[in-house]
Amino acid sequence: MNIWLFLLVILMIFIVIFQIAKASEYVSVLKGEKKSRQQSNRINGFMMLGFLIAGLIGAYYCNKLLAKETLFPQGSASIEGEEIDSMFMLTLYITGFVFLLTQIALFWFGFKYQEKEGRKAFYLPHNNTVELIWTIIPAIALTVLVVFGLRHWFKITGDPPAESMVVEITGQQFGWIYRYPGVDGSLGKKSYKLIDGEASNPLGQDWNDVANHDDKFPTSMFLVKGKPVKLVIGSKDVVHDVGLPHFRLKMDAVPGIPTTLWFTPKWTTAEMRERTGNPDFEFEIVCDQLCGANHYAMRGVIKVVSQEEFDLEMAKLKPQYFAAFPDKDPSNKPAPAATPTADSATATVAPAVNAVASK
């Protein structure tokens, strides 16, 4: 109710200003063209000044009201994301300063240097000093920002630490497929020509490659707190984008061109639920590339756990090889027949012996 009342008041103010401006315009026409133009400029100057003040107050109020709704108060959930946050804040400070400086100057000059009697406009067609200033300073600022960005980019897309775990994530319309290497620590080969959903081979794994025989496919991505993870990213159909907002990272998923990035989770899912006060909190994977009609449905879940919990979750999963070849699954084979023991044999033979003896 308060919001609607506020909007109604703002609307009424604009209507009143518009009516005053129209009335002033009619009066000015009666006085003459020159005076009409000057009065119109005066009104516009005051309106620009008022818009500047209202705009700055509105920007401050919106930031104060909505900043807590963003992910920044939670902090980055990855160590590498902390550097991304620092780079973002540096960019925001620089561009924010330039924004305030230029906008205040723009609206203030419109008010201060309005047309007045006895004032003549000063034209500045060319000035080498001014042009050098507004060319060199932005160039230096942008170069610094680009260098910071490239440094972080090369880090997260470069070689991960030796102890990193590897997870493959593949986008498809409309969902994500996660693949983990088994005890051999290596992901098996695959080919798009071998993709067959009906044969339980959604990624086209080459079953002739023994490394594929222990690869596992969980329904959620499981990561270990404090352990670097390298994501091998791909797509089965169109261009997707692996967005990790809580970790401050993202990377395109391109068909036929694997991409990679790595990061180190800082907090478990349980710890984040305590930090946010949300018992249903989950780390999310979003698709940051419009990929079709159900693009909105491409939500994945990342569960950050301890090493013990991770090992337990992996132990629950069967390799995808057994889904493709159920007859190879040891749990599907019938149990061998029990071998008679000496006691059971004696119990069986004794009645027969007694019967013969009685005859």
LINQUI-V573139 format. One record per residue. N is the residue number from 1. RES is the residue in one small letter. PHI is phi as a letter, one per 40 degrees, with the letter a starting at -180 (none if undefined). Layout:
BEGIN
n=N res=RES phi=PHI
n=N res=RES phi=PHI
END
This chain:
BEGIN
n=1 res=m phi=none
n=2 res=n phi=c
n=3 res=i phi=c
n=4 res=w phi=c
n=5 res=l phi=c
n=6 res=f phi=c
n=7 res=l phi=c
n=8 res=l phi=c
n=9 res=v phi=c
n=10 res=i phi=c
n=11 res=l phi=c
n=12 res=m phi=c
n=13 res=i phi=c
n=14 res=f phi=c
n=15 res=i phi=c
n=16 res=v phi=c
n=17 res=i phi=c
n=18 res=f phi=c
n=19 res=q phi=c
n=20 res=i phi=c
n=21 res=a phi=c
n=22 res=k phi=c
n=23 res=a phi=c
n=24 res=s phi=c
n=25 res=e phi=c
n=26 res=y phi=c
n=27 res=v phi=c
n=28 res=s phi=c
n=29 res=v phi=c
n=30 res=l phi=c
n=31 res=k phi=c
n=32 res=g phi=h
n=33 res=e phi=c
n=34 res=k phi=c
n=35 res=k phi=c
n=36 res=s phi=c
n=37 res=r phi=c
n=38 res=q phi=c
n=39 res=q phi=c
n=40 res=s phi=c
n=41 res=n phi=c
n=42 res=r phi=c
n=43 res=i phi=c
n=44 res=n phi=c
n=45 res=g phi=c
n=46 res=f phi=c
n=47 res=m phi=c
n=48 res=m phi=c
n=49 res=l phi=c
n=50 res=g phi=c
n=51 res=f phi=c
n=52 res=l phi=c
n=53 res=i phi=c
n=54 res=a phi=c
n=55 res=g phi=c
n=56 res=l phi=c
n=57 res=i phi=c
n=58 res=g phi=c
n=59 res=a phi=c
n=60 res=y phi=c
n=61 res=y phi=c
n=62 res=c phi=c
n=63 res=n phi=c
n=64 res=k phi=c
n=65 res=l phi=c
n=66 res=l phi=b
n=67 res=a phi=d
n=68 res=k phi=c
n=69 res=e phi=c
n=70 res=t phi=c
n=71 res=l phi=c
n=72 res=f phi=c
n=73 res=p phi=c
n=74 res=q phi=c
n=75 res=g phi=g
n=76 res=s phi=c
n=77 res=a phi=c
n=78 res=s phi=b
n=79 res=i phi=c
n=80 res=e phi=c
n=81 res=g phi=c
n=82 res=e phi=c
n=83 res=e phi=c
n=84 res=i phi=c
n=85 res=d phi=c
n=86 res=s phi=c
n=87 res=m phi=c
n=88 res=f phi=c
n=89 res=m phi=c
n=90 res=l phi=c
n=91 res=t phi=c
n=92 res=l phi=c
n=93 res=y phi=c
n=94 res=i phi=c
n=95 res=t phi=c
n=96 res=g phi=c
n=97 res=f phi=c
n=98 res=v phi=c
n=99 res=f phi=d
n=100 res=l phi=c
n=101 res=l phi=c
n=102 res=t phi=c
n=103 res=q phi=c
n=104 res=i phi=c
n=105 res=a phi=c
n=106 res=l phi=c
n=107 res=f phi=c
n=108 res=w phi=c
n=109 res=f phi=c
n=110 res=g phi=c
n=111 res=f phi=c
n=112 res=k phi=c
n=113 res=y phi=b
n=114 res=q phi=c
n=115 res=e phi=c
n=116 res=k phi=b
n=117 res=e phi=c
n=118 res=g phi=g
n=119 res=r phi=b
n=120 res=k phi=b
n=121 res=a phi=c
n=122 res=f phi=b
n=123 res=y phi=c
n=124 res=l phi=b
n=125 res=p phi=c
n=126 res=h phi=a
n=127 res=n phi=a
n=128 res=n phi=c
n=129 res=t phi=c
n=130 res=v phi=c
n=131 res=e phi=c
n=132 res=l phi=c
n=133 res=i phi=c
n=134 res=w phi=c
n=135 res=t phi=b
n=136 res=i phi=c
n=137 res=i phi=c
n=138 res=p phi=c
n=139 res=a phi=c
n=140 res=i phi=c
n=141 res=a phi=c
n=142 res=l phi=c
n=143 res=t phi=c
n=144 res=v phi=c
n=145 res=l phi=c
n=146 res=v phi=c
n=147 res=v phi=c
n=148 res=f phi=d
n=149 res=g phi=c
n=150 res=l phi=c
n=151 res=r phi=c
n=152 res=h phi=c
n=153 res=w phi=c
n=154 res=f phi=c
n=155 res=k phi=c
n=156 res=i phi=c
n=157 res=t phi=b
n=158 res=g phi=c
n=159 res=d phi=c
n=160 res=p phi=c
n=161 res=p phi=d
n=162 res=a phi=c
n=163 res=e phi=c
n=164 res=s phi=c
n=165 res=m phi=c
n=166 res=v phi=b
n=167 res=v phi=b
n=168 res=e phi=c
n=169 res=i phi=b
n=170 res=t phi=b
n=171 res=g phi=c
n=172 res=q phi=a
n=173 res=q phi=c
n=174 res=f phi=b
n=175 res=g phi=i
n=176 res=w phi=b
n=177 res=i phi=b
n=178 res=y phi=b
n=179 res=r phi=b
n=180 res=y phi=b
n=181 res=p phi=c
n=182 res=g phi=c
n=183 res=v phi=c
n=184 res=d phi=c
n=185 res=g phi=g
n=186 res=s phi=b
n=187 res=l phi=c
n=188 res=g phi=c
n=189 res=k phi=c
n=190 res=k phi=a
n=191 res=s phi=a
n=192 res=y phi=c
n=193 res=k phi=c
n=194 res=l phi=c
n=195 res=i phi=c
n=196 res=d phi=a
n=197 res=g phi=c
n=198 res=e phi=c
n=199 res=a phi=c
n=200 res=s phi=f
n=201 res=n phi=b
n=202 res=p phi=c
n=203 res=l phi=b
n=204 res=g phi=g
n=205 res=q phi=c
n=206 res=d phi=c
n=207 res=w phi=c
n=208 res=n phi=c
n=209 res=d phi=c
n=210 res=v phi=c
n=211 res=a phi=c
n=212 res=n phi=c
n=213 res=h phi=c
n=214 res=d phi=b
n=215 res=d phi=c
n=216 res=k phi=b
n=217 res=f phi=b
n=218 res=p phi=c
n=219 res=t phi=c
n=220 res=s phi=b
n=221 res=m phi=c
n=222 res=f phi=b
n=223 res=l phi=b
n=224 res=v phi=b
n=225 res=k phi=d
n=226 res=g phi=g
n=227 res=k phi=b
n=228 res=p phi=d
n=229 res=v phi=b
n=230 res=k phi=b
n=231 res=l phi=c
n=232 res=v phi=b
n=233 res=i phi=b
n=234 res=g phi=a
n=235 res=s phi=a
n=236 res=k phi=c
n=237 res=d phi=b
n=238 res=v phi=b
n=239 res=v phi=c
n=240 res=h phi=b
n=241 res=d phi=a
n=242 res=v phi=c
n=243 res=g phi=b
n=244 res=l phi=b
n=245 res=p phi=c
n=246 res=h phi=c
n=247 res=f phi=c
n=248 res=r phi=g
n=249 res=l phi=b
n=250 res=k phi=a
n=251 res=m phi=a
n=252 res=d phi=c
n=253 res=a phi=b
n=254 res=v phi=b
n=255 res=p phi=c
n=256 res=g phi=g
n=257 res=i phi=b
n=258 res=p phi=c
n=259 res=t phi=b
n=260 res=t phi=b
n=261 res=l phi=a
n=262 res=w phi=b
n=263 res=f phi=a
n=264 res=t phi=b
n=265 res=p phi=c
n=266 res=k phi=c
n=267 res=w phi=b
n=268 res=t phi=c
n=269 res=t phi=c
n=270 res=a phi=c
n=271 res=e phi=c
n=272 res=m phi=c
n=273 res=r phi=c
n=274 res=e phi=c
n=275 res=r phi=c
n=276 res=t phi=c
n=277 res=g phi=g
n=278 res=n phi=b
n=279 res=p phi=c
n=280 res=d phi=b
n=281 res=f phi=c
n=282 res=e phi=a
n=283 res=f phi=c
n=284 res=e phi=b
n=285 res=i phi=b
n=286 res=v phi=b
n=287 res=c phi=c
n=288 res=d phi=c
n=289 res=q phi=b
n=290 res=l phi=d
n=291 res=c phi=b
n=292 res=g phi=i
n=293 res=a phi=c
n=294 res=n phi=b
n=295 res=h phi=d
n=296 res=y phi=c
n=297 res=a phi=c
n=298 res=m phi=c
n=299 res=r phi=b
n=300 res=g phi=b
n=301 res=v phi=b
n=302 res=i phi=b
n=303 res=k phi=b
n=304 res=v phi=c
n=305 res=v phi=b
n=306 res=s phi=c
n=307 res=q phi=c
n=308 res=e phi=c
n=309 res=e phi=c
n=310 res=f phi=c
n=311 res=d phi=c
n=312 res=l phi=c
n=313 res=e phi=c
n=314 res=m phi=c
n=315 res=a phi=c
n=316 res=k phi=c
n=317 res=l phi=c
n=318 res=k phi=c
n=319 res=p phi=c
n=320 res=q phi=c
n=321 res=y phi=d
n=322 res=f phi=c
n=323 res=a phi=c
n=324 res=a phi=c
n=325 res=f phi=b
n=326 res=p phi=d
n=327 res=d phi=c
n=328 res=k phi=c
n=329 res=d phi=c
n=330 res=p phi=d
n=331 res=s phi=c
n=332 res=n phi=c
n=333 res=k phi=c
n=334 res=p phi=c
n=335 res=a phi=c
n=336 res=p phi=c
n=337 res=a phi=c
n=338 res=a phi=c
n=339 res=t phi=c
n=340 res=p phi=d
n=341 res=t phi=c
n=342 res=a phi=c
n=343 res=d phi=c
n=344 res=s phi=c
n=345 res=a phi=c
n=346 res=t phi=c
n=347 res=a phi=c
n=348 res=t phi=c
n=349 res=v phi=c
n=350 res=a phi=d
n=351 res=p phi=c
n=352 res=a phi=c
n=353 res=v phi=c
n=354 res=n phi=c
n=355 res=a phi=c
n=356 res=v phi=c
n=357 res=a phi=c
n=358 res=s phi=c
n=359 res=k phi=c
END
